[in-house]
Each structure stands twice: as C-alpha cells, then as structure tokens.
Amino acid sequence: MSDELRKGTRVSGAGRAELAAELKRRYDEGESIRGLAAATGRSYGFVHRLLGEAGVELRGRGGATRKA
C-alpha cells in the first residue's frame, strides 16, 4: 500500500471510502482481517471498523464448534 497509509496517519474523505471499498473487495475474496491489517500497515481494529463502515457482513471465527 502507499506511504499515505502509514500507521498513525489519518485516512478521511474520498481516500477512506476508496480504502474501505478495496478492503471490502479483498475481504469478500477471502482475506482475513489480520491479513488485511498486515498488508496495509494498519491495526486490526482500524480494518475491522472500516469494514463495518463499508457494510461488510463479517465472517464467523474459525475452528471447531461445541454442542452443550
């Protein structure tokens, strides 16, 4: 990703909408939130929040499920 996305820099306006759309596309293709965070140099929380703003329906956590 570009230098403007360095950790701690503010992302707003059209740039934020553009980044949200790109992250939404990649998430929908199967990338994880942690993977997206690592690729963009942003935190898990930032990516999670941005996906929420983009209206993404988040996948459930992986692993085995238990019945009571």
C-alpha positions in Angstrom: 0.0 0.0 0.0 1.1 3.6 -0.4 3.0 5.8 2.0 -0.1 7.8 2.9 -1.5 4.7 4.7 1.4 4.5 7.2 0.3 3.6 10.7 -1.0 6.6 12.6 -1.9 8.8 9.6 -5.4 9.9 9.3 -7.5 8.5 6.4 -10.6 10.5 5.6 -12.9 11.6 2.9 -12.6 10.0 -0.5 -9.4 8.2 0.4 -11.2 6.5 3.3 -14.1 5.4 1.1 -11.6 4.2 -1.5 -9.7 2.2 1.0 -12.9 0.8 2.5 -14.0 -0.4 -0.9 -10.6 -2.1 -1.6 -10.6 -3.8 1.8 -14.2 -4.9 1.3 -13.3 -6.5 -2.0 -10.3 -8.3 -0.6 -12.2 -9.5 2.5 -15.1 -10.7 0.3 -12.5 -12.7 -1.7 -11.4 -14.5 1.4 -8.6 -12.5 3.0 -8.6 -12.2 6.8 -8.9 -9.0 8.8 -5.5 -9.8 10.3 -4.0 -10.3 6.8 -5.5 -7.0 5.6 -4.2 -5.2 8.6 -0.7 -6.6 8.0 -0.8 -5.7 4.3 -1.9 -2.1 4.9 0.2 -1.5 8.0 -2.9 -0.6 10.0 -4.3 -2.1 13.1 -6.8 -4.9 13.3 -9.3 -2.5 14.9 -8.9 0.0 12.2 -9.5 -2.6 9.4 -12.5 -4.1 11.4 -14.0 -0.6 11.8 -13.6 0.3 8.2 -15.2 -3.0 7.0 -18.1 -2.2 9.3 -18.4 1.2 7.8 -18.4 -0.4 4.4 -21.4 -2.6 5.4 -19.5 -5.9 5.2 -21.1 -8.8 6.9 -18.2 -10.3 8.9 -17.5 -14.0 8.8 -17.6 -16.0 12.0 -14.5 -17.1 13.7 -12.9 -20.4 12.5 -12.4 -23.6 14.5 -14.5 -26.4 15.8 -17.8 -25.7 17.4 -19.1 -27.4 20.5 -22.6 -28.6 21.4 -23.6 -28.3 25.1 
